[in-house]
Amino acid sequence: MDQPRYLREEEDAGERLDRQWNELLQELRLAQTGTQILFAFLLSIAFTNRFQDADAFTHDVFAGTLIASALAMGLFLAPVSFHRIVFQRRLRDRMIPIAGRMAIGGLLFLVVAICGGVLLALDVVLSRTAAIVVVAVVLAWFIGFWYVLPTYVRRTSADAG
């Protein structure tokens, strides 16, 4: 009988959980760094003279982008807190799926924050309508490569297996 693809013959359940946790941590390290840089950049924008003179649309986009960035960062850091609280309680089998969902949620908020940041920048150099259209294309690109393609591969792999 074939094992599910996430299982490896040479590893026991504990080793599999350790591997999955380490893989998730590597992914979170990458996502956290970019999100923290974006968040810091957004915080600095609010204190510029040009931003103070911007219209309500810009301020609203900024607020939504800053909040999305903070929520993304919170979800990317949540597995660390989760791990500290359940550490040595033999709950890794429950923690990893939840932490994985937190990472997916963080990616969702990160996409929103990236698109908001792109909209803020493009609104300065393009017409507002053109900026919104470009951001819609960027959003579709992210959805396609971050969600649709992996979901498609996962489903077609499950159907084949």
N, C-alpha and C positions, 0 to 999 in steps of 0.2 A: 504494500500500500504506500502510495506517495505521500510525503509529508507536505504540509502547506509550505509555500515558498519562503516565509519568514523564519522557518525552522531550518537549522543546519544539523546534519547527522552527528557531527562531532561535539555539539554543545548541549549541555543539560539546561533545564529551565532557568536556573540561576545565572548561568553564563549568557543565555539568550537575553534575559532582562538587563544584565550589565551591558551587553553590546547595544541593545536598543536605547538604554539610557545614555550611553556615551555618544551614540549617533545623534540623538536629540540634542544633547549639550553642544555638540559641534555646530549643528544647525542654528541653535539659539545664539551662540557666540557671534556668528556672522550677522544674523539679523539684529541683535542688540546693538552692535557697534554702529551700523548704518542708521538705525533708528535714533540712537542717542545723539549722533552728529546732526541729524535732521532736526531733532527737538531743540538742541542748543542753538542752531542757526535760526530757527523760528523765534526763539525767545529773544534773540538779539535784534530781529527785525522790528519788534514792537517799540523799540526805543529810538528809532531813527526819525528824523524830522519828516522825511518824505512819507513814511508810513502814517505819521500823525495827521498829515494833510490828506490822506487817501479817503475815498468815499466809503459809504456804508457797505457796499458789495465787497470791497477789498477787506474791510474789517471783519465781515461775516465769514468770508472764505478763510481768512487768517485764523479766526477763532475755531472754526470747524477743523481746520488742518492741525492746529496746535493740540486740540482735544484728541483728535484721532492719533496723533503722534504719541501723546501721553498714554492713551489707552493701549496702543501697540507696545510701547515700552513696558507698561505694566504687565501685559500678558506674556511678554518675552521673559520678564524677570520673575513672574509668578511661580514657575516650576522650581526656582531656587528656594524660594520661601517654603513652598510645598514640601520640598525635599528636607529642608531643615526641620520642619515641624513633624514629619513622619519618619525621620531618620532612625534607623535601627528598630523599627517596629514591624519589619517584614511585610511592608505594604507596597513594595516596588511594583508588584503585578497590578495593583490598582492605580498607583501613581502615574505610571508611564502612559497609559491611554488618556488619562485626564490631562497630563502635561502636553501630550501631543495635540489634543484639542485646543489647549491654550495657545500653542504655537500657531495653529491654523487660524485661530481668532486674531492673534497678533499680526499675522500676515495680511489678513483682511483689513484691519485698521491701518497697517502700513501702506497698503495700496491706496487707501483713501488719503492718507497723509502725503504720499508722493504726488498723487494727482492734484491735491490742493496746493502743494508747493510749486508744481509746474504751472498751475493756473495763476498763482500769484506772480510768478516770473513772466509768463507769457502775456499777462494782462498789461504789463508795462510796455512791451515791444510790439504787440499785435493789437488789432481791434479786439474788443471783448468777445464778440461773436466768434472770430477766428480762434481766439484762445480757448474758448469753450469747446469748439469742434475738435481742436487738436487734443485737448485733454480727454475728450470722449474716445478718441482713437487710442490714446495712451492707455486709458482704462480698459478698453476692449483688448488691447495687446496683453496687458497684465492678466486679465481674466482668462484669456486664451492659453497663455503659457504657464500660468501659476495654478489654474484650476481645471480648465477644460481638458487640456492635453493629459495631465496626470490622471484625471478621472477616466478619460477614454482608455489610456493604457491599462489602468487598474481593472476596468470592466472587461476589456478584451482579453487580458491575461487571465482573469478569473473564469471567463467563458471557455478559454482554451484549456485551462487546467481543470 
